[in-house]
Amino acid sequence: MSGSLVLIADDDRAIRTVLSQALTRAGFQTRSTGTASTLYRWIEEGEGDAVVTDVMMPDGDALDMLPTIKRRRPELPVIVMSAQNTVMMAIRAADSGAYEYLPKPFDLKELVSHLRKALARTGSDAAGDDAGVSDLREEAQPLIGRSAAMQDVYRAMARLMNTDLTVMITGASGTGKELVARALHDYGRRKAGPFVAVNMAAIPRDLIESELFGHEKGAFTGATARSTGKFEQAKGGTLFLDEIGDMPPEAQTRLLRVLQEGEYTAVGATGAQKTDVRIIAATHQDLRTHIREGIFREDLFYRLNVAPIRLPPLRERLDDIADLVRGFLRQAVAEGLPRKTVSRDAMDALREHDWPGNVRELQNLMKRIAALCPEDIVDRAVIEAELAPQYVEANNLGDRPSDLSGLVEEHLKRYFAMHGDAIPPAGLYQRILREVEFPLITLSLAATRGNQLKAADLLGLNRNTLRKKIRELDIPVDRKKR
């Protein structure tokens, strides 16, 4: 990396001088030009390890050249800079294949940092380790996937990164809505502020307003007790309202007023506070249907749905499965689980699955395989066994036990037998409990048509305990009319 040659192109001699001096002090070699044609000739001749170029040059547009440069030298990182600090310029840079886009003026330390990262990446690429290259690229990304369906999501995100527009993320449970919300925050203009997430389905109805806007007691007695709400906690940053479709009508009215007026009042307080948050909402429900049924306010919907992003289900992005599998298996290793590799036939079996639980279902499967599969290379038989329906026809039961205890015992015997003389990884107790809890709570909610009060009573649980379990296990809750 030290001594790498950086090609600099800018029609302003002063900028070329400043950049050359700064990069030389940082340990790079530099070569500079004021024209796009000279820059392109150098690149064709194999010069340079990285490029820093202005967009608007006297003899051409660098972004128009970039696709050709990437075809000729795909490993060459190109950082573009421009005084036209618009969202569309950032989108063009991303779509053209720029490694990074820097709006002028920028911190020279930031440029040096980007160059070092870019050269470290290309240095790994040159080593010829395909797996390592994939790892480096994907670990730097907040979202994994190169499919056409995800490219649409990325383009929408690029348009919204440096704005404060309210975003509505829709998609089935397990598609990664919170990941998108976090990426919009982490790479946006409010990244220095907090990211505060609140799941509307997990808060008791009578506590939602206090949770969002705070609570104040004793305002008229002088002995004031105050709790901060999510709006105040997210000040200067992003407030992520997950499962917005579960917000009760009275809280919807209050939230609408806050969005309209740009201020809120804590419960029990007298003075209003100005809002300073970006709102990102998400739901797996069809809010337009809720509007027709009178469950969700139409005017609030349009306030929240300023910039919609739809996340595709996994079955619409099967080309991403290999990248996702590798990413999740790396995560498992980072969590202390054994390293596993999925065979080509096993990968084909994964692509053939319908994935009702989407990316999260795949993630959980990979963690389970990393923990339970005794083989280093996972074959198709293991995948098919894991993805097989978890029930047995009554006429095929034979002598199998009919009570739950007996079935669990049989399952555990097979599990221990898989490990031969070794013992399974630590944490078995909690893993087994989670395996039982998920179907138990899911079926109880289905039986009560999504009514959490009735489900809690059926299970003999406290309502808050049930909500906590739903959140921890990521169980989708969808109320249905009788």
C-alpha positions as CSV (number, residue, x, y, z in Angstrom):
1,M,0.0,0.0,0.0
2,S,2.8,2.4,0.9
3,G,4.3,3.9,-2.3
4,S,1.2,3.1,-4.4
5,L,0.7,5.4,-7.4
6,V,-2.4,7.5,-7.3
7,L,-3.5,9.2,-10.5
8,I,-5.1,12.6,-9.9
9,A,-7.3,14.4,-12.4
10,D,-8.8,17.8,-11.9
11,D,-8.9,20.9,-14.2
12,D,-8.0,23.1,-11.2
13,R,-4.3,23.3,-10.8
14,A,-4.5,24.4,-7.2
15,I,-6.6,21.4,-6.3
16,R,-4.2,19.1,-8.1
17,T,-1.3,20.6,-6.1
18,V,-3.1,20.3,-2.7
19,L,-4.1,16.7,-3.4
20,S,-0.6,15.7,-4.6
21,Q,1.0,17.2,-1.5
22,A,-1.4,15.7,0.9
23,L,-1.1,12.2,-0.7
24,T,2.6,12.4,-0.9
25,R,2.8,13.2,2.9
26,A,0.6,10.2,3.5
27,G,3.1,8.0,1.7
28,F,1.6,7.7,-1.8
29,Q,3.2,8.5,-5.1
30,T,1.2,10.7,-7.4
31,R,0.8,11.7,-11.0
32,S,-1.7,14.5,-12.0
33,T,-3.4,15.8,-15.1
34,G,-6.0,18.4,-16.0
35,T,-7.7,16.4,-18.7
36,A,-9.8,13.3,-18.9
37,S,-8.1,12.1,-22.1
38,T,-4.7,12.0,-20.4
39,L,-6.1,10.2,-17.4
40,Y,-7.7,7.6,-19.7
41,R,-4.5,7.1,-21.6
42,W,-2.5,6.5,-18.4
43,I,-5.1,3.9,-17.3
44,E,-5.0,2.1,-20.7
45,E,-1.3,1.9,-20.4
46,G,-1.6,0.2,-17.0
47,E,-0.5,3.2,-14.9
48,G,-1.7,3.8,-11.3
49,D,-3.0,1.7,-8.5
50,A,-5.9,4.0,-7.7
51,V,-7.6,7.1,-9.3
52,V,-8.9,10.3,-7.8
53,T,-10.8,12.3,-10.4
54,D,-13.1,15.3,-10.6
55,V,-16.4,14.6,-12.4
56,M,-16.6,17.6,-14.7
57,M,-13.4,17.8,-16.8
58,P,-12.9,20.3,-19.7
59,D,-12.8,17.4,-22.3
60,G,-15.4,15.0,-20.7
61,D,-17.3,13.6,-17.9
62,A,-15.4,11.2,-15.7
63,L,-18.6,9.3,-14.8
64,D,-19.3,8.6,-18.4
65,M,-15.8,7.1,-18.7
66,L,-16.0,5.0,-15.6
67,P,-17.9,2.0,-17.0
68,T,-15.2,1.7,-19.7
69,I,-12.5,2.0,-17.2
70,K,-14.1,-0.7,-15.0
71,R,-14.3,-3.1,-18.0
72,R,-10.6,-2.6,-18.9
73,R,-9.3,-2.6,-15.3
74,P,-12.0,-3.9,-13.0
75,E,-9.6,-4.0,-10.0
76,L,-8.7,-0.3,-10.2
77,P,-10.5,1.7,-7.5
78,V,-11.8,5.1,-8.7
79,I,-12.7,7.8,-6.2
80,V,-14.7,10.6,-7.8
81,M,-15.2,14.1,-6.4
82,S,-17.5,16.9,-7.4
83,A,-18.6,20.4,-6.4
84,Q,-22.1,19.5,-7.6
85,N,-23.2,18.2,-4.3
86,T,-26.5,16.7,-5.3
87,V,-28.2,13.4,-4.6
88,M,-28.3,12.7,-8.3
89,M,-24.5,13.1,-8.5
90,A,-24.1,10.5,-5.7
91,I,-26.5,8.2,-7.5
92,R,-24.6,8.5,-10.8
93,A,-21.3,7.8,-9.0
94,A,-22.8,4.7,-7.4
95,D,-24.4,3.4,-10.6
96,S,-21.2,4.0,-12.6
97,G,-19.1,1.8,-10.3
98,A,-17.1,4.4,-8.4
99,Y,-15.4,3.1,-5.3
100,E,-16.4,6.3,-3.4
101,Y,-18.0,9.7,-4.1
102,L,-16.7,12.7,-2.2
103,P,-18.6,16.0,-2.5
104,K,-16.3,19.1,-2.5
105,P,-15.0,20.4,-0.1
106,F,-14.0,17.3,1.8
107,D,-11.5,16.4,4.5
108,L,-8.2,15.3,3.1
109,K,-7.9,12.7,5.9
110,E,-11.2,11.2,4.6
111,L,-9.7,10.9,1.1
112,V,-6.5,9.2,2.5
113,S,-8.6,6.8,4.6
114,H,-10.7,5.8,1.5
115,L,-7.6,5.3,-0.6
116,R,-6.0,3.0,2.0
117,K,-9.1,0.9,2.3
118,A,-9.5,0.7,-1.4
119,L,-5.8,-0.3,-1.9
120,A,-6.0,-2.9,0.9
121,R,-9.0,-4.4,-0.8
122,T,-7.3,-4.6,-4.2
123,G,-4.2,-6.0,-2.6
124,S,-6.3,-8.9,-1.2
125,D,-7.9,-9.3,-4.7
126,A,-4.4,-9.6,-6.2
127,A,-3.6,-12.6,-4.0
128,G,-6.1,-14.7,-5.9
129,D,-8.0,-16.0,-2.9
130,D,-11.6,-15.9,-4.2
131,A,-13.1,-16.7,-0.8
132,G,-11.1,-14.0,0.8
133,V,-12.1,-11.5,-1.8
134,S,-15.7,-12.2,-1.3
135,D,-15.4,-11.9,2.4
136,L,-13.8,-8.5,2.3
137,R,-16.3,-7.1,-0.1
138,E,-19.3,-8.4,1.8
139,E,-18.1,-7.5,5.2
140,A,-17.9,-3.9,4.1
141,Q,-21.5,-3.9,3.0
142,P,-24.5,-3.4,5.3
143,L,-26.6,-5.7,3.1
144,I,-25.6,-8.8,1.2
145,G,-26.8,-9.6,-2.3
146,R,-26.1,-8.7,-6.0
147,S,-29.4,-9.8,-7.5
148,A,-31.5,-7.5,-9.8
149,A,-34.2,-7.3,-7.1
150,M,-31.6,-6.0,-4.5
151,Q,-30.1,-3.6,-7.0
152,D,-33.5,-1.8,-7.1
153,V,-33.3,-1.5,-3.3
154,Y,-29.8,-0.2,-3.4
155,R,-30.6,2.5,-6.0
156,A,-33.6,3.6,-3.9
157,M,-31.3,3.8,-0.8
158,A,-28.7,5.7,-2.7
159,R,-31.3,8.4,-3.6
160,L,-32.3,8.7,0.1
161,M,-29.0,8.4,1.9
162,N,-28.3,12.1,2.2
163,T,-31.9,13.3,2.7
164,D,-34.2,13.6,5.7
165,L,-37.2,12.3,3.8
166,T,-39.5,10.0,5.7
167,V,-39.1,6.4,4.5
168,M,-41.6,3.5,4.6
169,I,-40.0,0.1,4.3
170,T,-42.3,-2.7,3.4
171,G,-41.6,-6.4,3.2
172,A,-42.5,-9.8,4.7
173,S,-41.1,-10.7,8.1
174,G,-37.4,-11.7,7.9
175,T,-36.5,-9.7,4.7
176,G,-34.2,-7.3,6.6
177,K,-36.2,-4.1,7.1
178,E,-34.2,-3.0,10.1
179,L,-30.9,-3.6,8.3
180,V,-32.1,-1.2,5.6
181,A,-33.2,1.4,8.2
182,R,-29.8,1.1,9.9
183,A,-27.9,1.5,6.6
184,L,-29.9,4.6,5.7
185,H,-28.9,6.0,9.1
186,D,-25.3,4.8,9.2
187,Y,-24.4,6.1,5.8
188,G,-26.7,9.2,5.8
189,R,-26.3,12.8,7.0
190,R,-27.5,11.9,10.6
191,K,-25.0,9.1,11.1
192,A,-23.4,11.1,14.0
193,G,-26.7,11.0,15.9
194,P,-28.4,8.0,17.6
195,F,-30.4,5.3,15.9
196,V,-33.4,4.4,18.1
197,A,-35.6,1.5,17.1
198,V,-39.0,0.8,18.7
199,N,-41.2,-2.1,17.8
200,M,-44.8,-0.9,18.0
201,A,-46.1,-4.5,18.3
202,A,-44.1,-5.0,21.5
203,I,-45.4,-2.0,23.5
204,P,-48.7,-2.2,25.5
205,R,-51.3,0.1,24.0
206,D,-51.7,2.2,27.0
207,L,-47.9,2.9,27.1
208,I,-47.2,3.8,23.5
209,E,-47.6,7.5,23.9
210,S,-45.3,7.6,27.0
211,E,-42.8,5.4,25.2
212,L,-42.7,7.7,22.1
213,F,-43.1,11.2,23.7
214,G,-41.9,10.7,27.2
215,H,-43.8,11.2,30.5
216,E,-43.9,13.9,33.1
217,K,-45.4,13.7,36.6
218,G,-46.0,16.5,39.1
219,A,-45.7,19.4,36.6
220,F,-48.0,21.5,38.8
221,T,-46.6,20.5,42.2
222,G,-43.0,21.4,41.6
223,A,-41.8,17.8,42.3
224,T,-41.4,16.8,38.7
225,A,-40.5,13.2,37.7
226,R,-39.7,12.9,34.0
227,S,-38.9,10.0,31.7
228,T,-37.6,10.6,28.2
229,G,-39.4,9.2,25.2
230,K,-38.0,7.8,21.9
231,F,-38.4,11.1,20.1
232,E,-36.1,12.8,22.6
233,Q,-33.7,9.8,22.7
234,A,-33.3,9.9,18.9
235,K,-32.7,13.7,18.8
236,G,-30.3,14.5,15.9
237,G,-30.6,11.0,14.6
238,T,-33.1,8.5,13.3
239,L,-36.2,7.1,14.9
240,F,-37.2,3.7,13.4
241,L,-40.8,2.8,14.0
242,D,-41.0,-0.9,13.3
243,E,-44.3,-2.7,12.7
244,I,-46.1,0.7,12.4
245,G,-49.2,-1.2,11.3
246,D,-49.7,-2.3,15.0
247,M,-49.9,1.3,16.3
248,P,-53.3,1.8,17.9
249,P,-55.7,4.6,16.5
250,E,-55.2,7.1,19.3
251,A,-51.4,6.9,19.0
252,Q,-51.7,7.3,15.2
253,T,-53.6,10.5,15.7
254,R,-50.9,11.8,18.1
255,L,-48.1,10.8,15.7
256,L,-49.8,12.5,12.8
257,R,-50.0,15.7,14.7
258,V,-46.3,15.5,15.6
259,L,-45.4,15.0,11.9
260,Q,-47.6,17.9,10.8
261,E,-46.5,20.4,13.4
262,G,-42.9,19.3,14.0
263,E,-43.2,19.3,17.7
264,Y,-44.5,17.1,20.5
265,T,-45.5,17.3,24.1
266,A,-44.6,14.7,26.7
267,V,-47.6,13.0,28.5
268,G,-48.5,15.1,31.5
269,A,-46.3,18.0,30.4
270,T,-47.3,21.5,29.3
271,G,-44.5,22.7,27.1
272,A,-43.9,21.5,23.6
273,Q,-40.5,20.4,22.2
274,K,-39.3,20.7,18.6
275,T,-38.7,17.4,16.8
276,D,-35.3,16.8,15.4
277,V,-35.4,13.2,14.0
278,R,-35.6,11.4,10.7
279,I,-38.5,9.0,10.7
280,I,-38.2,5.6,9.1
281,A,-41.2,3.3,9.4
282,A,-41.6,-0.4,8.5
283,T,-44.3,-3.0,8.3
284,H,-44.9,-6.5,7.0
285,Q,-48.7,-5.7,6.7
286,D,-50.7,-4.2,3.8
287,L,-51.5,-0.8,5.2
288,R,-53.7,0.1,2.3
289,T,-56.0,-2.8,3.3
290,H,-55.9,-1.5,6.9
291,I,-56.9,1.9,5.6
292,R,-59.9,0.4,3.8
293,E,-60.9,-1.5,7.0
294,G,-60.5,1.7,9.1
295,I,-57.6,0.2,11.1
296,F,-54.9,2.7,9.9
297,R,-55.3,6.4,9.2
298,E,-54.9,7.3,5.5
299,D,-53.4,10.8,6.2
300,L,-50.8,9.2,8.5
301,F,-50.0,6.7,5.8
302,Y,-49.2,9.4,3.3
303,R,-47.1,11.3,5.8
304,L,-45.0,8.1,6.4
305,N,-45.0,6.8,2.8
306,V,-43.1,9.8,1.3
307,A,-40.3,7.5,0.1
308,P,-41.3,3.8,-0.1
309,I,-38.8,0.9,-0.3
310,R,-40.0,-2.6,-0.9
311,L,-37.8,-5.5,0.2
312,P,-38.2,-8.6,-1.9
313,P,-38.8,-12.0,-0.4
314,L,-35.9,-14.4,-0.6
315,R,-37.7,-16.4,-3.3
316,E,-37.4,-13.4,-5.6
317,R,-33.6,-13.2,-5.1
318,L,-32.4,-16.8,-5.2
319,D,-29.2,-15.6,-6.9
320,D,-28.2,-14.1,-3.6
321,I,-28.4,-17.3,-1.6
322,A,-24.8,-18.4,-2.1
323,D,-23.5,-15.0,-0.9
324,L,-25.9,-15.0,2.0
325,V,-24.9,-18.5,3.1
326,R,-21.2,-17.6,3.1
327,G,-22.0,-14.5,5.1
328,F,-24.0,-16.3,7.7
329,L,-21.5,-19.0,8.1
330,R,-18.8,-16.4,8.6
331,Q,-21.0,-14.8,11.3
332,A,-21.4,-18.2,13.0
333,V,-17.6,-18.6,13.1
334,A,-17.3,-15.1,14.6
335,E,-19.8,-16.3,17.3
336,G,-17.6,-19.2,18.2
337,L,-19.3,-22.0,16.1
338,P,-17.3,-24.4,13.9
339,R,-16.4,-23.4,10.4
340,K,-18.6,-25.1,7.7
341,T,-18.7,-25.1,3.9
342,V,-21.8,-25.9,1.9
343,S,-21.3,-28.2,-1.1
344,R,-22.6,-27.2,-4.6
345,D,-25.4,-29.8,-4.5
346,A,-26.4,-28.5,-1.1
347,M,-26.5,-25.0,-2.4
348,D,-28.8,-26.1,-5.2
349,A,-31.1,-27.6,-2.6
350,L,-31.2,-24.2,-0.8
351,R,-32.1,-22.5,-4.1
352,E,-35.0,-24.9,-4.6
353,H,-36.6,-24.1,-1.3
354,D,-39.6,-21.7,-1.1
355,W,-38.2,-19.8,2.0
356,P,-41.5,-18.7,3.7
357,G,-39.3,-17.2,6.5
358,N,-37.1,-15.3,4.1
359,V,-33.5,-14.3,4.9
360,R,-33.9,-14.7,8.6
361,E,-35.0,-18.3,8.0
362,L,-31.9,-18.9,6.0
363,Q,-29.7,-17.2,8.7
364,N,-31.2,-19.4,11.4
365,L,-30.7,-22.5,9.3
366,M,-27.0,-21.7,8.8
367,K,-26.5,-21.1,12.5
368,R,-28.3,-24.4,13.3
369,I,-26.1,-26.3,10.8
370,A,-23.0,-24.7,12.1
371,A,-23.9,-25.8,15.6
372,L,-25.3,-29.2,15.0
373,C,-23.8,-30.7,11.8
374,P,-20.7,-32.8,12.7
375,E,-19.3,-32.6,9.1
376,D,-17.1,-29.7,7.9
377,I,-18.7,-29.9,4.4
378,V,-22.5,-29.8,4.5
379,D,-24.0,-32.0,1.8
380,R,-27.4,-32.0,0.1
381,A,-28.8,-34.7,2.4
382,V,-28.3,-32.5,5.5
383,I,-30.0,-29.5,3.9
384,E,-32.9,-31.6,2.7
385,A,-33.4,-33.1,6.1
386,E,-33.3,-29.7,7.8
387,L,-35.8,-28.2,5.3
388,A,-38.2,-31.2,5.4
389,P,-41.6,-30.5,6.8
390,Q,-41.5,-31.1,10.6
391,Y,-44.4,-33.5,10.8
392,V,-45.1,-37.2,10.2
393,E,-48.3,-38.7,8.8
394,A,-50.2,-40.6,11.5
395,N,-50.2,-43.8,9.5
396,N,-46.4,-43.7,9.4
397,L,-45.8,-43.3,13.1
398,G,-45.4,-47.0,13.8
399,D,-44.0,-47.5,17.2
400,R,-42.9,-43.9,17.6
401,P,-43.9,-42.2,20.9
402,S,-47.1,-40.2,20.7
403,D,-46.4,-37.9,23.7
404,L,-44.3,-34.7,23.5
405,S,-41.8,-35.9,26.0
406,G,-41.1,-39.1,24.1
407,L,-40.8,-37.3,20.8
408,V,-38.3,-34.8,22.3
409,E,-36.3,-37.7,23.8
410,E,-36.2,-39.4,20.4
411,H,-35.0,-36.2,18.7
412,L,-32.3,-35.7,21.3
413,K,-31.0,-39.2,21.0
414,R,-30.6,-38.7,17.3
415,Y,-28.9,-35.4,17.9
416,F,-26.4,-36.8,20.4
417,A,-25.8,-39.8,18.1
418,M,-24.8,-37.3,15.3
419,H,-21.8,-36.2,17.4
420,G,-20.5,-39.8,18.0
421,D,-18.1,-39.8,20.9
422,A,-18.0,-36.0,21.1
423,I,-20.5,-33.8,22.9
424,P,-22.6,-31.1,21.3
425,P,-21.7,-27.4,21.5
426,A,-22.5,-25.6,24.7
427,G,-25.9,-23.9,25.1
428,L,-28.0,-26.9,24.2
429,Y,-30.7,-26.2,26.9
430,Q,-31.6,-22.8,25.4
431,R,-31.5,-24.1,21.9
432,I,-34.0,-26.8,22.6
433,L,-36.3,-24.4,24.5
434,R,-36.3,-22.0,21.6
435,E,-37.2,-24.9,19.2
436,V,-40.2,-25.7,21.3
437,E,-41.2,-22.1,22.1
438,F,-41.5,-21.0,18.5
439,P,-44.2,-23.4,17.3
440,L,-46.0,-23.3,20.6
441,I,-46.4,-19.5,20.5
442,T,-46.9,-19.3,16.8
443,L,-49.8,-21.9,16.9
444,S,-51.3,-20.2,20.0
445,L,-51.4,-16.9,18.2
446,A,-52.9,-18.6,15.1
447,A,-55.6,-20.2,17.3
448,T,-56.5,-16.8,18.9
449,R,-56.3,-15.0,15.5
450,G,-53.4,-12.9,16.6
451,N,-55.0,-11.6,19.8
452,Q,-52.1,-11.4,22.2
453,L,-54.2,-11.1,25.3
454,K,-56.1,-14.3,24.5
455,A,-52.8,-16.0,23.5
456,A,-51.2,-15.0,26.8
457,D,-54.2,-16.4,28.7
458,L,-54.1,-19.6,26.7
459,L,-50.4,-20.1,27.4
460,G,-50.7,-19.0,31.0
461,L,-48.1,-16.2,30.5
462,N,-48.0,-12.6,31.5
463,R,-48.9,-10.3,28.5
464,N,-45.6,-8.5,28.6
465,T,-43.7,-11.8,28.8
466,L,-45.5,-13.0,25.7
467,R,-44.6,-9.8,23.9
468,K,-41.0,-10.2,24.9
469,K,-41.0,-13.8,23.6
470,I,-42.6,-12.7,20.3
471,R,-39.9,-10.1,19.9
472,E,-37.0,-12.4,20.8
473,L,-38.2,-15.2,18.5
474,D,-39.2,-12.8,15.8
475,I,-42.7,-14.3,15.5
476,P,-44.9,-12.5,12.9
477,V,-48.2,-11.3,14.4
478,D,-51.1,-10.6,12.1
479,R,-54.5,-10.0,13.5
480,K,-57.3,-11.6,11.5
481,K,-61.0,-10.8,11.6
482,R,-63.3,-13.6,12.5
